Amino acid sequence: MAALRYAGLDDTDSEDELPPGWEQRTTKDGWVYYANHTEEKTQWEHPKTGKRKRIAGDLPYGWEQETDENGQVFFVDHINRRTTYLDPRLAFTVDDNPTKPTARQRYDGSTTAMEILQGRDLSGKVVVVTGANSGIGFETAKSFALHGAHVILACRNMTRANEAVSRILGEWHKAKVEAMTLDLALLRSVQHFAQAFKAKNVSLHVLVCNAAVFGLPWTLTKDGLEATFQVNHLGHFYLVQLLQDVLCRSAPARVVVVSSESHRFTDINDSSGKLDFSRLSPSKNDYWAMLAYNRSKLCNILFSNELHRRLSPRGVTSNAVHPGNMMYSALHRGWWVYTLLFTLARPFTKSMKTSRRAALGRRLDLPGENKANIKADVRSMPAAGLGGSPGLFFLNPDRLRHCEEQKYQREEESEGPAAAFHQQGAATTVYCAVAPELEGLGGMYFNSCCRCLPSAEAQSEDTARALWALSERLLQGAPGGPPA
């Protein structure tokens, strides 16, 4: 403290604030040092706190480290076309002798996908996103691509898919992104996509089952099944079946299945508790579009859970997510009545206000060596309320509305509210695809980047196994499906 008083630093407002004349710099190997331009000296210790610091993590995607003719390290931001002598990772320094971390909220309902990926370099990773030509799917694919991943947009409409590719390349001309045809309403198309993908001889580290339809009038596909059920569930089920050998060879790999909170408002079992196929693919007289969508979203969680149970021993994990706000998605365009309802509701949802810190599950920003604690405790959380794990916490279903309200809290002026909501909607998907603390963990359901319990039926292992068996039978009997 005597040295601090001598330097006149003991009464500054911020502990990390540098006094006049001091500059923070980094070495090539990531250590932070401090230069005093007044006294023309350098030192390792922070001039006020006396702590030593080092850089945490890799350079953000698009940045490179160079050395000028005088041997001074500088940094090039290829995306924004600028150079600086300030290491962009200085915002993420850690103490050389870190103290015990404190609990804080890291991600919530207003977090965007790009914020989840801050500082991450996904070079060498291959990602497939279904339904990625617009909305949340597009923002998911774009976020991965802008951080170095090789991203494949699997879409039915190739014109719109190619336009989406062009938009991503317009933001970063070196992005590795391409479009491939995939029509989930046609099993032959799913087969052709899988064959074309395998012909590329690439790995598959992340598969995002994002595509969905909503509010369709009753329609049978060419495979003889109700369209909502086939597109939202069976098409994705078949896609994973055809690509599971690639996923296993690419382990560790992850599957993220986009579900919805609407799964809570339905069931797919009959009065005796057995799976009822007539509820999954109903006749025209028994069809209601909203109910069909809800049931397909319940199937998504059951499928994800069973997939994890089957493939996790081979290094492939699966989690289901609720993406959040639907008001700016394209799902409601299947029928003008739903479009009208969404349009009427939008002004009210946009005006929702809540604190960023309200009623959310907390998680610790733990160092990598504590990851084992998360894995050990994540399964032992209590089934209601907020748990006591040092890593991941449950989000009580009764509090889910707070998470939803947060999605309307921010709008990004540069891109408009729709892009902002889509970025927020993509955050949970991206979180489950890349979060280090979820390595090897699956069979869970997430909302607003927090784990929460799905409905009781969505947790049923018996129903999940029955749905898996039924799905396999449907594929064997449908045109374009696997041989019986």
C-alpha positions, -999 to +999 in steps of 0.1 A: +000+000+000+029+023+006+040+020-030+004+028-041+002+059-019+036+070-032+023+067-067-010+085-058-031+055-068-049+046-035-079+069-042-088+060-078-124+049-084-117+017-103-094-011-092-084-019-128-082+016-141-047+026-151-033+059-139-023+086-164+009+078-183+004+040-181-004+016-210-014-020-210+003-043-235+007-080-242+036-103-251+034-128-280+028-156-256-002-139-239+012-122-208+001-087-199+027-061-189+024-024-182+044+005-197+049+038-179+056+064-206+064+091-180+092+071-163+100+050-194+098+017-177+078-015-179+066-040-153+046-072-150+024-061-121-006-039-124+005-005-111-025-003-087-035-038-078-001-054-080-017-084-098-002-102-127-025-110-156-026-131-187-047-133-218-076-158-218-086-177-249-078-173-286-080-143-308-116-136-320-124-150-354-111-128-382-082-114-362-045-122-368-013-113-348+015-096-368+049-080-360+060-047-375+095-038-386+104-027-351+094-060-336+063-046-320+033-069-320+001-055-336-033-070-345-052-071-378-091-073-378-098-086-413-136-084-409-136-046-401-104-039-420-085-022-393-052-026-373-044-019-337-016-024-313-042-032-286-048-069-281-086-075-285-084-102-258-074-076-231-111-075-223-109-112-212-077-112-191-075-134-160-054-131-129-022-152-128-034-164-094-072-165-098-094-163-068-125-184-063-150-174-089-183-158-078-217-167-091-231-144-118-255-146-147-237-151-179-264-157-205-301-151-205-331-144-227-316-112-242-282-128-251-275-131-288-259-159-307-229-137-316-224-130-279-224-167-271-196-171-297-175-141-286-139-150-289-145-185-303-127-198-334-147-226-350-123-232-378-123-269-388-158-275-375-185-286-399-221-276-391-254-285-408-284-263-401-318-273-416-342-245-425-314-219-425-325-196-453-344-172-430-352-162-394-336-180-365-321-207-387-304-181-408-290-163-378-278-196-364-260-205-396-245-170-400-232-169-364-214-202-370-200-191-404-187-158-391-167-176-365-149-199-389-171-230-392-179-247-425-217-243-425-241-261-448-276-246-451-300-275-457-331-259-473-360-268-495-360-235-514-326-233-531-333-198-545-337-184-510-309-206-496-285-192-522-296-157-513-289-165-476-254-177-486-248-145-505-258-124-474-234-143-452-206-139-477-214-102-479-206-099-442-174-120-444-161-129-479-139-157-465-168-175-448-171-212-456-208-215-463-229-234-489-264-245-496-278-280-503-313-291-511-333-308-483-370-312-484-381-328-451-416-334-466-401-359-491-381-388-477-363-393-510-350-357-507-336-366-472-319-396-487-304-376-516-292-349-491-274-375-470-258-391-500-246-358-513-232-348-479-214-381-475-199-376-509-181-346-496-160-367-473-162-342-445-168-345-408-200-334-391-195-319-357-229-301-352-263-310-367-290-284-359-325-297-366-341-263-369-366-265-398-403-266-390-438-258-403-467-243-384-503-236-391-506-257-422-539-269-435-543-307-434-520-321-460-506-355-468-470-357-480-460-379-510-450-404-484-485-406-471-481-389-437-495-357-423-471-329-433-465-312-399-455-345-383-432-355-412-415-322-416-411-314-379-402-349-366-399-378-390-378-360-416-353-350-390-354-385-375-346-400-408-318-374-415-301-383-382-304-420-390-287-415-423-259-393-409-253-410-376-222-429-388-207-396-399-216-380-365-200-409-347-168-407-368-166-370-360-170-374-322-172-355-301-203-343-320-236-327-310-271-327-323-294-298-313-331-303-319-352-271-319-385-278-300-409-253-284-426-246-251-458-255-268-449-291-262-464-287-227-499-283-240-505-317-255-500-354-253-494-382-278-506-412-257-540-427-256-561-432-224-542-464-216-509-447-218-497-461-251-484-441-280-513-432-303-503-429-340-536-413-349-526-383-328-493-379-345-506-382-381-543-376-378-571-378-404-585-347-419-615-348-396-594-350-365-568-324-375-561-291-358-530-272-370-520-259-335-524-293-319-504-309-347-475-285-342-476-290-304-474-327-307-445-325-332-426-303-307-432-329-280-418-355-304-387-334-309-378-336-272-386-373-269-365-379-300-335-359-287-336-377-254-336-411-269-310-402-295-287-391-266-293-424-248-284-444-279-254-424-293-238-408-262-216-439-256-202-432-291-194-396-284-226-380-299-247-359-276-281-344-282-301-316-265-335-300-273-341-263-271-369-237-271-357-209-293-378-182-278-398-155-295-418-166-325-433-133-334-407-125-360-404-160-374-418-173-407-436-202-390-470-185-389-472-178-427-490-211-434-524-195-430-536-159-430-554-163-397-522-171-379-504-142-396-532-119-384-530-132-348-492-128-348-494-093-362-520-083-336-499-097-308-466-083-319-469-047-305-478-061-271-449-086-270-424-059-280-435-037-251-427-063-224-402-052-198-383-071-172-350-069-155-321-088-170-315-103-136-350-115-130-358-151-120-332-168-141-312-198-135-276-189-126-244-205-137-208-200-127-181-189-152-158-216-141-123-223-153-118-253-175-105-275-147-138-274-129-157-288-158-158-322-141-178-306-112-205-295-136-207-330-152-209-346-117-237-323-105-258-315-135-278-347-131-284-343-094-303-310-095-337-308-078-367-313-100-383-279-092-371-244-085-334-234-088-308-260-080-276-259-062-251-270-088-219-251-093-223-253-130-257-254-146-290-246-130-326-256-137-350-229-148-384-236-132-412-239-158-432-215-136-406-189-143-403-194-181-424-163-188-396-142-173-372-156-198-396-149-227-401-113-216-364-107-218-364-115-255-382-083-261-359-062-240-334-052-267-336-042-303-305-037-325-309-004-343-285-013-371-303-043-383-339-037-370-359-056-345-365-087-365-328-095-369-323-087-332-350-112-321-337-138-345-302-134-330-317-138-295-337-168-307-306-185-321-286-180-289-298-211-270-292-233-301-257-220-304-251-223-267-260-260-268-238-265-299-206-250-285-207-245-247-176-262-232-195-270-200-219-292-220-192-314-234-204-350-231-238-339-216-271-343-233-307-356-229-317-322-216-340-293-225-329-256-226-347-223-227-329-189-227-295-208-224-307-223-191-316-259-185-352-264-175-375-294-171-398-302-200-433-317-194-437-350-176-446-367-209-415-353-226-394-370-198-409-404-203-383-429-215-411-454-223-428-429-247-394-420-262-386-456-270-421-462-284-418-431-306-384-443-318-397-477-327-428-462-345-406-438-365-384-467-377-415-486-388-429-457-407-396-452-425-396-489-435-430-487-449-429-453-467-418-447-503-383-434-504-376-448-469-352-476-460-359-512-470-380-532-447 
